Amino acid sequence: MLAASDIAGTNTALNQLGRSAPDKSAANLAFFEARLLKYLRACEARLAHKPYLAGAFSLADLALYPFVLARRELLAGVDGVE
């Protein structure tokens, strides 16, 4: 599942840009936020038809949770991501 595997890298980029980068470019933050939302929407679309990301409950489901939890503020009120 490509979207699930790309979430970690995108989330890391957001953390680095938001916390550590000397130049917090709004355009770069917006780019990575949009990219993260795209991946999370892909996961949500898959979960609309199946109870778990990989068919049966697996590490993929567990791995996704911390990223969703960490980005609650970003996800609040976003269509297509619960």
Secondary structure, DSSP 8 states (H G I E B T S, - for coil): -HHHHHHHHHHHHHHIIIII-SS--HHHHHHHHHHHHHHHHHHHHHHTTSSSTTSSS-HHHHHHHHHHHHTHHHHTT-TT--
